[in-house]
Amino acid sequence: MTISTTLIKSIQDIMRQDAGIDGDAQRISQLSWLLFLKIFDDQETQIEMMRDDYVSPIPQAYRWRNWAADAEGITGDALLNFVNNQLFAELKDLYTATNPRAEVVQAVFEDAFNYMKSGQLLRQVINKINEIDFNSQQDRHQFNDLYEKILKDLQSAGNAGEFYTPRAVTQFMVDRVNPQLGEAVLDPACGTGGFLACALEHLRQQVKTVGDQALLQRAIHGVEKKQLPHLLCITNMLLHGIEVPNQIRHDNTLARPLVSYGPRDMVDVILSNPPFGGTEEPGIEANFPADVRTKETADLFLVLMVELLKQNGRAAVVLPDGTLFGEGVKTRIKEKLLTECNLHTIVRLPNGVFAPYTGIKTNLLFFTKGQPTKDIWYYEHPYPAGYKSYSKTKPIRIDEFDAEKAWWGSDADGYASRVENEFAWKVSIDDIRAKGFNLDQKNPHVGETVSHDPDELLAQYQALQADAQALRDQLKAILAAALAGPSADTEAKA
């Protein structure tokens, strides 16, 4: 069978007829827990063929094969009653103490919900899902592409800071950081698991033995605080061959005091696009040292990532322009980054990379922990010929990064082969320090350009307002001193 977007569309069309489902987020949430159980069951079929002693953590009556697989099986009110009052109750309360796979199932269903109110429509959706065989390499490969589309659809309904990272960007970042089997890879704000899935594919190419396969299964670590992205990430990991994705935790990495992290928490590689443009709930900043306390989510994650990297650990992180030129706490955070890590490369992305979700300009920061920064190389990623911006129908493509890859060089010799060109330039740490740790360094090889980006214009306006206020305050002080002067002299003479 060939899986096409028609299958997913037909499922969504069935759901639209159901009175209990309102909007894309609920449709995707509903689809996600159903897909999880089908994928989990197909995976168990494969495991049972290889291991005679395998015992499912899900009791027999609640395994997909025993209540969902028969197209003529339970339906209508009986199906609704089973799902709402038996299936969910059982899966939310699985005994997990000795079975990590049970722990995964329970975590998925902890906050899941059946939105559908028609048992007949629910049966139709289940029968459509049964058309996919997740043990078929062809079906799985095709569904991976469709799953990517589902994740994009979810992100387009997201709010501040929740942006789908284009596959070309994740692939480029993973390729440059080059994780190796035996290393621990972490995304502390993993969302639906795009970076982790890409890292898995990169590591899978290195698998040669059974021992290597075991290393692959243990390589990936992620944390996501929201239930739906966490469920989607778990399902994504199952799709990418992780048997027990219990290292994907449903939690907020920032909610733990920074001082409580120790050597066992540290990792070799961090890949992440932390939420930006948003603020954390009150009290979260108290988990961080006083000099770097802020409510800005992206800034807190940057501090956390520096802390969690092992010595010589490598990171690639997506951050907005605001982090680069921000002052105050942002300055102290950047100073910490440049002191404890070698921020060797910043790739500046043009407008529209994250379109249509946001127009905020973004940057890819690559750094290694253990040595202070001496120089930062910048590379300004250009639009392809004929493009004025990216869009949903014209996204950034992986082959556009070929120029960066050819220029990149090697960490082993400190990127000695790099040369400046119209897109690449180097700035010394002395210059960065002299400019108050402003990392927003413009390309010296192009003339001054006028920006029409609303976020950039707003930032410029705010900077001008701050300068104007400083001048007003200075003028007030001069006038106050001038007015006070003669009066003070008169009193002294008297």
C-alpha positions as CSV (number, residue, x, y, z in Angstrom):
1,M,0.0,0.0,0.0
2,T,1.2,3.5,-0.7
3,I,0.5,5.9,2.1
4,S,-0.4,9.4,0.9
5,T,-1.5,12.7,2.4
6,T,-5.0,11.6,1.4
7,L,-5.0,9.1,4.3
8,I,-4.3,11.7,6.9
9,K,-6.7,14.1,5.3
10,S,-9.5,11.4,5.3
11,I,-8.9,10.8,9.0
12,Q,-9.0,14.6,9.7
13,D,-12.2,14.8,7.7
14,I,-13.9,12.1,9.7
15,M,-12.8,13.9,12.9
16,R,-14.3,17.2,11.7
17,Q,-17.7,15.5,11.7
18,D,-17.4,14.7,15.4
19,A,-19.1,17.1,17.8
20,G,-16.4,16.6,20.5
21,I,-13.4,17.9,18.5
22,D,-12.8,21.6,18.1
23,G,-9.8,22.8,16.1
24,D,-6.4,21.4,14.8
25,A,-4.8,21.0,18.2
26,Q,-7.6,18.6,19.5
27,R,-7.6,16.7,16.2
28,I,-3.8,16.2,16.3
29,S,-4.0,15.3,20.0
30,Q,-6.7,12.7,19.3
31,L,-4.8,11.3,16.3
32,S,-1.6,11.2,18.3
33,W,-2.7,8.8,21.1
34,L,-4.3,6.5,18.6
35,L,-1.2,6.4,16.4
36,F,0.9,5.8,19.5
37,L,-1.0,2.7,20.4
38,K,-0.9,1.4,16.8
39,I,2.8,2.0,16.5
40,F,3.5,0.6,19.9
41,D,1.6,-2.6,19.0
42,D,3.3,-3.0,15.7
43,Q,6.7,-2.6,17.4
44,E,5.7,-5.2,20.0
45,T,4.9,-7.7,17.1
46,Q,8.4,-7.2,15.9
47,I,9.9,-7.6,19.3
48,E,7.9,-10.8,20.0
49,M,9.4,-12.4,16.8
50,M,12.9,-11.8,18.2
51,R,12.3,-12.5,21.9
52,D,10.3,-15.5,23.0
53,D,10.1,-14.2,26.6
54,Y,8.7,-10.8,25.8
55,V,5.7,-9.7,27.9
56,S,3.7,-6.6,27.0
57,P,3.3,-4.0,29.8
58,I,-0.3,-3.5,28.5
59,P,-2.8,-6.1,29.8
60,Q,-4.1,-8.3,26.9
61,A,-7.6,-6.7,26.7
62,Y,-6.1,-3.3,26.2
63,R,-3.6,-4.1,23.5
64,W,-4.4,-2.5,20.1
65,R,-4.6,-5.9,18.4
66,N,-7.4,-7.1,20.8
67,W,-9.8,-4.1,20.6
68,A,-8.9,-2.0,17.6
69,A,-7.5,-4.2,14.9
70,D,-10.7,-5.9,13.8
71,A,-12.5,-3.6,11.3
72,E,-15.9,-5.2,12.3
73,G,-15.1,-5.1,16.0
74,I,-16.5,-3.0,18.8
75,T,-18.1,0.3,17.8
76,G,-20.7,2.9,18.7
77,D,-21.5,3.5,22.4
78,A,-19.8,0.3,23.4
79,L,-16.5,1.5,21.9
80,L,-16.8,4.9,23.6
81,N,-17.5,3.3,27.0
82,F,-14.5,1.0,26.6
83,V,-12.1,3.8,25.6
84,N,-13.3,6.4,28.2
85,N,-14.0,4.2,31.2
86,Q,-11.6,1.2,30.7
87,L,-8.8,1.8,28.3
88,F,-7.7,5.3,29.6
89,A,-8.2,4.3,33.2
90,E,-6.0,1.2,32.8
91,L,-3.2,2.9,30.8
92,K,-3.0,5.9,33.2
93,D,-2.6,3.5,36.1
94,L,-0.1,1.0,34.7
95,Y,2.3,-0.6,37.2
96,T,5.6,0.9,36.1
97,A,8.1,0.0,38.9
98,T,9.8,-2.8,37.0
99,N,9.0,-2.1,33.3
100,P,10.3,1.0,31.5
101,R,8.0,0.4,28.6
102,A,5.0,0.6,31.0
103,E,6.5,3.9,32.2
104,V,6.5,5.3,28.6
105,V,2.8,4.3,28.1
106,Q,1.7,5.8,31.4
107,A,3.6,9.0,30.7
108,V,1.9,9.3,27.3
109,F,-1.6,8.8,28.8
110,E,-1.0,10.8,31.9
111,D,-2.7,13.9,30.4
112,A,-4.2,12.4,27.2
113,F,-7.9,12.7,26.5
114,N,-10.5,11.1,24.1
115,Y,-12.3,14.1,22.5
116,M,-14.5,12.1,20.2
117,K,-18.1,11.7,21.1
118,S,-19.2,9.4,18.3
119,G,-18.2,5.8,18.6
120,Q,-19.0,5.1,15.0
121,L,-16.7,8.0,13.8
122,L,-14.0,6.7,16.2
123,R,-14.2,3.3,14.7
124,Q,-13.8,4.8,11.2
125,V,-10.7,6.6,12.3
126,I,-9.3,3.4,13.9
127,N,-9.9,1.5,10.7
128,K,-8.1,4.1,8.6
129,I,-5.1,3.9,11.0
130,N,-5.1,0.1,10.6
131,E,-4.3,0.6,6.9
132,I,-0.7,1.5,7.9
133,D,1.8,-1.3,8.7
134,F,4.5,0.3,10.8
135,N,6.6,-2.9,10.4
136,S,6.7,-2.3,6.7
137,Q,9.9,-0.4,5.8
138,Q,8.1,1.3,2.9
139,D,5.0,2.3,5.0
140,R,7.2,3.5,7.9
141,H,9.4,5.6,5.6
142,Q,6.3,7.2,3.9
143,F,4.6,7.8,7.2
144,N,7.7,9.5,8.6
145,D,7.3,12.2,5.9
146,L,3.6,12.5,6.7
147,Y,4.3,12.7,10.4
148,E,6.6,15.6,9.6
149,K,3.6,17.3,8.0
150,I,1.4,16.6,11.1
151,L,4.0,18.3,13.3
152,K,4.1,21.3,11.0
153,D,0.3,21.6,11.2
154,L,0.5,21.5,15.0
155,Q,3.2,24.2,15.1
156,S,1.2,26.6,12.8
157,A,-1.5,26.5,15.5
158,G,1.1,27.2,18.2
159,N,1.7,30.4,20.3
160,A,4.7,32.6,21.1
161,G,8.1,30.8,20.8
162,E,6.7,27.5,19.6
163,F,8.1,27.2,16.1
164,Y,8.7,24.1,14.0
165,T,12.4,24.0,13.2
166,P,12.7,23.4,9.4
167,R,14.3,20.0,8.6
168,A,17.1,21.6,6.6
169,V,18.2,23.6,9.7
170,T,18.1,20.6,12.1
171,Q,20.0,18.4,9.6
172,F,22.7,21.1,9.0
173,M,23.1,21.6,12.8
174,V,23.3,17.8,13.5
175,D,25.8,17.4,10.6
176,R,28.1,20.1,11.9
177,V,28.1,18.9,15.5
178,N,28.5,15.4,14.3
179,P,27.4,13.3,17.3
180,Q,29.1,9.9,17.7
181,L,27.9,6.6,19.0
182,G,28.6,6.4,22.7
183,E,27.9,10.1,23.2
184,A,24.8,11.3,25.1
185,V,22.7,13.8,23.0
186,L,20.2,16.1,24.7
187,D,17.5,18.5,23.7
188,P,16.3,20.2,26.9
189,A,13.3,21.7,25.2
190,C,12.7,18.9,22.7
191,G,9.1,19.8,21.5
192,T,8.1,17.1,19.1
193,G,11.6,15.7,18.7
194,G,12.9,17.1,15.4
195,F,16.5,17.4,16.5
196,L,16.5,14.0,18.3
197,A,15.0,12.3,15.3
198,C,17.6,13.8,13.0
199,A,20.4,12.9,15.5
200,L,19.1,9.3,15.5
201,E,19.4,9.1,11.8
202,H,22.9,10.5,11.9
203,L,24.0,8.0,14.6
204,R,22.2,5.0,12.9
205,Q,24.7,5.4,10.0
206,Q,27.5,4.5,12.4
207,V,25.8,1.2,13.7
208,K,27.8,-1.9,12.7
209,T,27.3,-4.3,15.6
210,V,24.7,-5.4,18.2
211,G,26.7,-3.4,20.7
212,D,26.4,-0.4,18.5
213,Q,22.6,-0.9,18.3
214,A,22.5,-0.9,22.2
215,L,24.5,2.4,22.2
216,L,22.0,3.9,19.7
217,Q,19.0,3.0,22.0
218,R,20.6,4.8,24.9
219,A,21.9,7.9,23.0
220,I,18.9,10.2,23.0
221,H,17.7,12.4,25.9
222,G,14.9,15.0,25.8
223,V,12.7,17.0,28.0
224,E,9.4,18.6,27.1
225,K,7.0,20.4,29.5
226,K,3.8,20.3,27.4
227,Q,1.8,17.2,27.1
228,L,0.9,17.1,23.4
229,P,4.4,17.8,22.1
230,H,5.7,15.2,24.6
231,L,3.3,12.6,23.2
232,L,4.3,13.5,19.7
233,C,8.0,13.2,20.5
234,I,7.5,9.8,22.2
235,T,5.7,8.6,19.1
236,N,8.4,10.1,16.9
237,M,11.1,8.2,18.8
238,L,9.1,4.9,18.3
239,L,8.9,5.6,14.6
240,H,12.7,6.1,14.5
241,G,13.3,2.7,16.2
242,I,13.7,3.6,19.8
243,E,12.2,0.6,21.7
244,V,11.9,2.3,25.1
245,P,11.9,6.1,24.8
246,N,11.8,6.6,28.5
247,Q,14.6,9.1,28.3
248,I,12.1,11.6,26.8
249,R,10.7,13.1,30.0
250,H,7.5,15.1,30.5
251,D,9.0,17.9,32.6
252,N,10.3,21.5,32.6
253,T,14.1,21.5,32.6
254,L,14.2,25.0,34.0
255,A,12.1,24.1,37.1
256,R,15.1,22.4,38.7
257,P,17.7,24.5,40.6
258,L,20.8,24.9,38.5
259,V,23.1,23.9,41.4
260,S,21.3,20.5,41.7
261,Y,22.7,19.4,38.3
262,G,25.8,17.2,38.7
263,P,28.2,15.1,36.6
264,R,25.6,12.4,35.9
265,D,23.3,15.0,34.2
266,M,26.0,16.2,31.8
267,V,26.0,15.3,28.2
268,D,28.3,15.4,25.2
269,V,26.1,17.1,22.7
270,I,23.2,19.6,22.9
271,L,21.0,20.4,20.0
272,S,18.1,22.7,20.6
273,N,15.7,25.4,19.4
274,P,14.5,26.6,22.9
275,P,11.3,28.6,23.1
276,F,11.9,32.3,22.6
277,G,9.7,35.4,22.7
278,G,8.0,34.1,25.8
279,T,8.5,34.3,29.6
280,E,8.7,31.7,32.3
281,E,6.2,31.4,35.2
282,P,7.0,33.3,38.4
283,G,9.6,31.7,40.5
284,I,11.4,29.8,37.8
285,E,14.2,32.4,37.6
286,A,15.0,31.7,41.3
287,N,16.5,28.4,40.2
288,F,19.4,30.4,38.6
289,P,22.2,32.4,40.1
290,A,21.3,36.0,40.9
291,D,23.5,37.6,38.2
292,V,21.8,35.7,35.4
293,R,18.2,35.7,36.6
294,T,15.6,36.6,34.0
295,K,12.1,35.5,32.9
296,E,13.1,35.3,29.3
297,T,12.9,31.6,28.4
298,A,15.6,31.4,25.7
299,D,18.2,33.2,28.0
300,L,17.5,30.7,30.9
301,F,17.9,27.8,28.5
302,L,21.3,29.2,27.3
303,V,22.6,29.3,30.8
304,L,21.3,25.8,31.5
305,M,22.9,24.4,28.3
306,V,26.3,25.8,29.2
307,E,25.9,24.1,32.6
308,L,24.9,20.7,31.2
309,L,27.7,20.3,28.7
310,K,30.6,18.1,29.6
311,Q,34.1,19.4,29.2
312,N,34.7,19.5,25.4
313,G,31.0,19.0,24.9
314,R,29.5,20.5,21.8
315,A,26.3,22.5,21.2
316,A,24.3,23.9,18.3
317,V,21.4,26.2,19.3
318,V,18.9,28.4,17.5
319,L,18.5,31.8,19.1
320,P,16.8,35.1,18.1
321,D,18.6,38.3,17.2
322,G,17.4,39.8,20.5
323,T,19.8,37.5,22.4
324,L,22.7,38.7,20.3
325,F,22.2,42.5,20.9
326,G,20.3,42.4,24.2
327,E,21.8,44.2,27.2
328,G,21.6,43.9,31.0
329,V,21.2,40.3,32.1
330,K,21.7,39.2,28.5
331,T,25.1,40.8,28.5
332,R,26.1,38.8,31.6
333,I,24.8,35.6,30.1
334,K,26.8,36.2,26.9
335,E,29.9,36.9,29.0
336,K,29.4,33.6,30.8
337,L,29.0,31.8,27.5
338,L,32.2,33.4,26.0
339,T,34.2,32.8,29.1
340,E,33.3,29.1,29.6
341,C,32.9,28.1,26.0
342,N,34.5,28.6,22.6
343,L,31.7,30.2,20.6
344,H,33.4,29.5,17.3
345,T,30.6,30.1,14.8
346,I,27.4,32.1,14.4
347,V,25.4,31.4,11.2
348,R,23.0,34.3,10.6
349,L,19.8,33.2,9.0
350,P,17.8,35.6,6.8
351,N,14.1,36.5,7.3
352,G,11.4,33.9,6.7
353,V,13.3,30.7,7.7
354,F,10.5,30.0,10.2
355,A,7.7,31.4,8.0
356,P,4.8,31.3,8.4
357,Y,5.1,30.8,12.1
358,T,7.2,33.9,12.9
359,G,9.2,36.6,11.1
360,I,11.8,36.8,13.9
361,K,15.4,36.7,12.6
362,T,17.3,33.8,14.0
363,N,20.9,32.6,14.4
364,L,22.6,29.3,14.8
365,L,25.2,29.3,17.6
366,F,27.9,26.6,17.6
367,F,30.1,26.3,20.7
368,T,32.3,23.9,22.6
369,K,32.7,23.9,26.4
370,G,36.1,24.1,28.1
371,Q,38.1,26.9,26.4
372,P,37.2,30.7,26.3
373,T,36.3,32.3,23.0
374,K,39.2,34.0,21.2
375,D,37.5,34.8,17.9
376,I,33.9,34.3,16.5
377,W,33.4,33.5,12.9
378,Y,30.2,34.7,11.4
379,Y,28.5,33.3,8.3
380,E,25.6,35.2,6.7
381,H,23.4,32.7,5.0
382,P,22.1,34.2,1.7
383,Y,18.8,33.6,0.0
384,P,18.9,31.3,-3.1
385,A,19.0,33.1,-6.4
386,G,15.6,34.7,-7.2
387,Y,14.4,34.5,-3.6
388,K,13.4,37.6,-1.5
389,S,12.2,35.5,1.4
390,Y,11.2,32.0,2.4
391,S,7.6,30.9,2.8
392,K,5.6,27.8,3.6
393,T,5.7,26.7,-0.1
394,K,9.3,27.8,-0.5
395,P,11.1,26.6,2.6
396,I,14.9,26.6,3.2
397,R,16.5,23.5,1.7
398,I,19.5,21.5,3.0
399,D,21.5,21.9,-0.2
400,E,21.6,25.7,0.5
401,F,24.0,24.9,3.3
402,D,26.6,23.3,0.9
403,A,28.6,26.6,0.9
404,E,28.8,26.7,4.7
405,K,29.9,23.0,4.7
406,A,32.6,23.6,2.2
407,W,33.9,26.6,4.2
408,W,33.5,25.1,7.6
409,G,36.9,23.4,8.2
410,S,37.8,21.3,11.2
411,D,37.7,21.8,15.0
412,A,40.9,19.8,15.3
413,D,43.0,22.6,13.9
414,G,40.8,25.4,15.2
415,Y,39.1,26.0,11.8
416,A,42.4,27.2,10.4
417,S,41.3,26.7,6.8
418,R,38.5,29.3,7.1
419,V,38.9,32.4,5.0
420,E,36.8,35.6,4.9
421,N,34.5,36.1,1.9
422,E,31.4,38.1,1.1
423,F,29.4,36.0,3.5
424,A,32.0,35.2,6.2
425,W,34.0,37.4,8.6
426,K,35.8,37.0,11.9
427,V,35.5,39.2,15.0
428,S,38.0,39.0,17.9
429,I,36.9,38.6,21.5
430,D,38.6,42.0,22.3
431,D,36.2,43.7,19.8
432,I,33.2,41.8,21.2
433,R,34.2,42.8,24.8
434,A,34.8,46.5,23.8
435,K,31.2,46.6,22.4
436,G,29.7,45.4,25.6
437,F,29.4,41.7,24.5
438,N,27.1,42.7,21.6
439,L,27.1,39.6,19.3
440,D,25.0,41.4,16.7
441,Q,28.0,42.0,14.4
442,K,27.1,43.2,10.9
443,N,28.8,41.8,7.7
444,P,31.6,44.3,6.9
445,H,31.7,43.2,3.3
446,V,28.3,44.7,2.4
447,G,27.0,48.2,2.7
448,E,24.6,49.4,5.3
449,T,21.1,48.1,4.4
450,V,17.7,49.4,5.5
451,S,15.7,46.8,7.3
452,H,12.0,46.5,7.0
453,D,11.7,43.7,9.5
454,P,9.1,44.7,12.2
455,D,11.0,43.0,15.0
456,E,14.3,44.7,14.0
457,L,12.6,48.1,13.6
458,L,10.9,47.7,17.0
459,A,14.3,46.8,18.7
460,Q,15.9,49.9,17.0
461,Y,13.0,52.1,18.2
462,Q,13.3,50.8,21.7
463,A,17.1,51.5,21.6
464,L,16.4,55.0,20.4
465,Q,13.8,55.6,23.1
466,A,16.3,54.4,25.8
467,D,19.0,56.8,24.4
468,A,16.5,59.7,24.3
469,Q,15.4,58.9,27.9
470,A,19.1,58.9,29.0
471,L,19.6,62.3,27.4
472,R,16.5,63.7,29.1
473,D,17.7,62.4,32.5
474,Q,21.1,63.9,31.8
475,L,19.6,67.2,30.9
476,K,17.4,67.2,34.0
477,A,20.4,66.6,36.2
478,I,22.4,69.5,34.5
479,L,19.4,71.8,34.9
480,A,18.8,70.8,38.5
481,A,22.5,71.4,39.3
482,A,22.4,74.8,37.6
483,L,19.3,75.9,39.5
484,A,20.6,74.6,42.8
485,G,24.0,76.2,42.4
486,P,23.3,80.0,43.0
487,S,20.9,79.2,45.9
488,A,23.6,77.1,47.5
489,D,26.2,79.9,47.1
490,T,23.9,82.5,48.6
491,E,23.2,80.3,51.6
492,A,26.9,79.7,52.1
493,K,27.7,83.5,52.1
494,A,24.9,84.1,54.5
